[in-house]
């Protein structure tokens, strides 16, 4: 990693943390020696970045500080453009509109040479006959995950059994061509996943839920790992 890139990454790293972090931890994060960390931090402070602290104690940054817009290299642009293309073709119209908006914002600030690079990309995502349609509102589910609102729906299992469910939505995961909703099921008192194409009569309730460690996405992932890869 170039030193200039590392300095930017250190600023982003400090802004993500809510507490002071030692030079040793920064050194481990960026795979550099502590002496290099001291030098990098001092150079950032000398350039006006509001970092506070000292060697041996820890460093924090003023969260009000923002870096100027960062330019991307060609590979980063290709990764971003491919992700946006996949959102447009594998989600819904509302989310696709947001993806297009993000792309226009990126293109608007790119210098001429990088804009040309973006127009010559070699990786793409296109419409596919394999896409399985669904009747529920994809973006409503996204928003219910963010707002932590319980939802109700009717579910048709693979054996065609019908059930009514009330869940805590945790995440949407794409296993092409199927979208799965990972959730804590209130009725089964356990984690479940549901295919969007088998859900119907979706209702976003006015009931909000507070995060609980035993009913979180992290707990879901841990349980899956333990069941699939037991020690």
VMD Tcl script that draws the C-alpha trace (Angstrom):
set ca {
  {0.00 0.00 0.00}
  {1.31 3.44 -0.90}
  {2.03 5.69 2.08}
  {-0.47 8.31 0.88}
  {-3.17 5.64 0.70}
  {-2.22 4.35 4.15}
  {-2.54 7.81 5.70}
  {-6.05 8.13 4.29}
  {-6.95 4.67 5.57}
  {-5.65 5.52 9.05}
  {-7.94 8.56 9.15}
  {-10.93 6.44 8.09}
  {-9.96 3.80 10.69}
  {-9.83 6.35 13.52}
  {-13.18 7.87 12.48}
  {-14.89 4.47 12.71}
  {-13.81 3.92 16.32}
  {-15.57 5.36 19.35}
  {-12.59 5.05 21.67}
  {-8.86 5.76 21.75}
  {-6.70 3.21 19.95}
  {-3.04 2.50 20.64}
  {-0.21 2.72 18.15}
  {0.32 -1.00 18.61}
  {-3.26 -1.75 17.51}
  {-2.90 0.56 14.50}
  {0.37 -1.16 13.60}
  {-1.34 -4.57 13.69}
  {-4.26 -3.31 11.61}
  {-2.03 -1.96 8.83}
  {0.83 -4.47 9.21}
  {3.45 -1.82 9.87}
  {5.80 -1.17 12.80}
  {4.88 1.15 15.67}
  {7.62 3.61 14.72}
  {5.92 4.03 11.34}
  {2.61 4.63 13.11}
  {4.14 7.40 15.24}
  {5.56 9.03 12.11}
  {2.30 8.71 10.18}
  {0.21 10.14 13.04}
  {2.61 13.05 13.49}
  {2.53 13.84 9.76}
  {-1.28 13.76 9.78}
  {-1.38 16.10 12.78}
  {1.13 18.43 11.13}
  {-1.11 18.59 8.06}
  {-4.06 19.74 10.17}
  {-5.92 16.48 10.83}
  {-7.45 16.81 14.37}
  {-5.94 13.72 16.01}
  {-5.43 13.82 19.77}
  {-3.40 11.58 22.06}
  {0.13 10.43 22.55}
  {2.39 7.43 22.20}
  {1.63 4.70 24.73}
  {-1.82 6.07 25.55}
  {-3.85 6.07 22.36}
  {-5.22 8.26 19.62}
  {-8.68 9.63 18.81}
  {-9.87 11.86 16.00}
  {-12.46 14.62 16.01}
  {-15.51 12.90 14.45}
  {-16.53 16.19 12.81}
  {-13.48 15.97 10.56}
  {-14.13 14.82 7.02}
  {-11.65 13.99 4.31}
  {-12.06 15.64 0.91}
  {-13.54 13.37 -1.80}
  {-11.26 10.42 -2.55}
  {-10.53 9.32 -6.11}
  {-10.70 5.65 -7.05}
  {-8.24 3.57 -9.02}
  {-9.48 1.64 -12.11}
  {-9.96 -1.66 -10.24}
  {-11.96 0.05 -7.48}
  {-14.15 1.73 -10.10}
  {-14.72 -1.61 -11.81}
  {-15.76 -3.24 -8.52}
  {-18.15 -0.36 -7.71}
  {-19.69 -0.35 -11.19}
  {-20.20 -4.13 -11.13}
  {-21.89 -3.91 -7.73}
  {-24.19 -1.14 -8.95}
  {-25.02 -3.15 -12.07}
  {-25.93 -6.20 -9.97}
  {-28.16 -4.08 -7.72}
  {-29.98 -2.76 -10.79}
  {-30.63 -6.23 -12.22}
  {-31.18 -8.35 -9.11}
  {-33.18 -6.17 -6.70}
  {-36.19 -3.91 -7.32}
  {-36.90 -0.66 -9.16}
  {-36.64 1.53 -6.07}
  {-33.23 0.22 -5.11}
  {-32.10 0.27 -8.74}
  {-32.97 3.98 -8.87}
  {-30.72 4.56 -5.86}
  {-27.94 2.59 -7.54}
  {-28.23 4.73 -10.69}
  {-28.17 7.87 -8.55}
  {-24.99 6.71 -6.81}
  {-23.36 5.97 -10.16}
  {-24.16 9.46 -11.49}
  {-22.71 11.07 -8.37}
  {-19.49 9.11 -8.78}
  {-19.25 9.91 -12.47}
  {-19.85 13.61 -11.79}
  {-16.67 13.96 -9.71}
  {-14.35 11.72 -11.72}
  {-11.55 13.32 -13.70}
  {-11.59 12.77 -17.47}
  {-9.08 9.89 -17.47}
  {-10.95 7.87 -14.82}
  {-14.33 8.57 -16.42}
  {-12.89 7.11 -19.62}
  {-11.66 4.07 -17.65}
  {-15.14 3.57 -16.22}
  {-16.66 3.61 -19.68}
  {-14.28 0.83 -20.78}
  {-15.09 -1.65 -18.02}
  {-14.85 -5.34 -18.87}
  {-17.13 -6.79 -16.16}
  {-20.92 -6.47 -16.29}
  {-24.12 -7.87 -14.84}
  {-27.10 -8.32 -17.16}
  {-30.74 -9.38 -16.94}
  {-31.09 -13.15 -16.58}
  {-33.88 -15.62 -17.31}
  {-32.81 -17.36 -14.12}
  {-34.11 -14.47 -12.00}
  {-36.97 -15.67 -9.80}
  {-39.65 -12.99 -9.35}
  {-41.31 -12.21 -6.04}
  {-44.52 -10.42 -5.04}
  {-43.38 -8.79 -1.78}
  {-41.80 -5.33 -1.65}
  {-38.02 -5.76 -1.57}
  {-37.29 -2.19 -0.47}
  {-39.91 -2.31 2.28}
  {-38.12 -5.32 3.70}
  {-34.77 -3.50 3.45}
  {-36.21 -0.55 5.33}
  {-37.79 -2.76 8.01}
  {-34.36 -4.30 8.68}
  {-32.83 -0.83 9.06}
  {-35.66 0.50 11.24}
  {-35.93 -2.79 13.22}
  {-39.64 -3.29 12.62}
  {-41.30 -6.68 12.88}
  {-43.07 -7.96 9.78}
  {-45.85 -10.44 9.06}
  {-46.38 -12.53 5.94}
  {-47.75 -15.79 4.59}
  {-45.11 -18.36 3.68}
  {-45.32 -21.34 1.32}
  {-42.63 -23.90 2.13}
  {-40.96 -26.14 -0.44}
  {-43.40 -28.95 0.49}
  {-46.27 -26.47 -0.22}
  {-47.30 -26.15 3.43}
  {-48.73 -22.70 4.18}
  {-47.98 -20.84 7.41}
  {-48.35 -17.35 8.80}
  {-45.17 -15.85 10.21}
  {-44.20 -12.91 12.36}
  {-40.48 -12.21 12.43}
  {-37.63 -9.91 13.30}
  {-35.93 -9.29 9.92}
  {-32.14 -9.43 10.20}
  {-30.65 -9.41 6.70}
  {-31.29 -9.99 3.02}
  {-28.81 -12.40 1.41}
  {-28.47 -13.19 -2.29}
  {-27.82 -16.81 -3.25}
  {-28.32 -16.31 -6.98}
  {-30.91 -16.53 -8.31}
  {-32.69 -16.68 -4.91}
  {-33.00 -13.93 -2.30}
  {-33.25 -15.09 1.31}
  {-34.54 -13.13 4.28}
  {-32.68 -14.13 7.44}
  {-34.79 -13.66 10.55}
  {-35.73 -14.52 14.09}
  {-39.13 -16.20 13.92}
  {-41.42 -15.16 16.78}
  {-43.60 -18.26 16.40}
  {-40.82 -20.86 16.18}
  {-38.62 -19.06 18.76}
  {-35.61 -19.71 16.57}
  {-33.71 -18.45 13.54}
  {-35.20 -19.11 10.11}
  {-34.59 -18.05 6.53}
  {-37.32 -17.38 3.98}
  {-37.23 -17.22 0.21}
  {-38.71 -13.96 -1.04}
  {-40.42 -15.72 -3.95}
  {-42.40 -17.86 -1.46}
  {-43.59 -14.96 0.68}
  {-46.92 -13.16 0.22}
  {-49.26 -10.74 2.02}
  {-46.35 -8.82 3.51}
  {-47.20 -6.41 6.34}
  {-44.74 -4.07 8.02}
  {-46.05 -3.81 11.59}
  {-45.78 -0.82 13.90}
  {-43.88 -2.97 16.40}
  {-40.21 -2.12 16.79}
  {-37.68 -4.46 18.37}
  {-34.52 -3.75 20.30}
  {-31.30 -5.58 19.40}
  {-30.70 -8.69 21.50}
  {-27.48 -10.69 21.35}
  {-29.27 -14.04 21.23}
  {-31.56 -12.91 18.39}
  {-29.06 -10.95 16.30}
  {-27.53 -11.54 12.88}
  {-24.22 -12.32 14.58}
  {-25.91 -15.04 16.66}
  {-27.56 -16.41 13.51}
  {-24.21 -16.65 11.70}
  {-22.53 -18.24 14.72}
  {-25.25 -20.88 14.97}
  {-24.97 -21.68 11.25}
  {-21.22 -22.08 11.56}
  {-21.51 -24.33 14.58}
  {-24.11 -26.55 12.89}
  {-22.31 -26.78 9.55}
  {-18.73 -26.84 10.83}
  {-18.82 -28.44 14.31}
  {-15.53 -28.64 16.21}
}
mol new
graphics top color blue
foreach p $ca { graphics top sphere $p radius 0.5 }
foreach p [lrange $ca 0 end-1] q [lrange $ca 1 end] { graphics top cylinder $p $q radius 0.2 }
display resetview
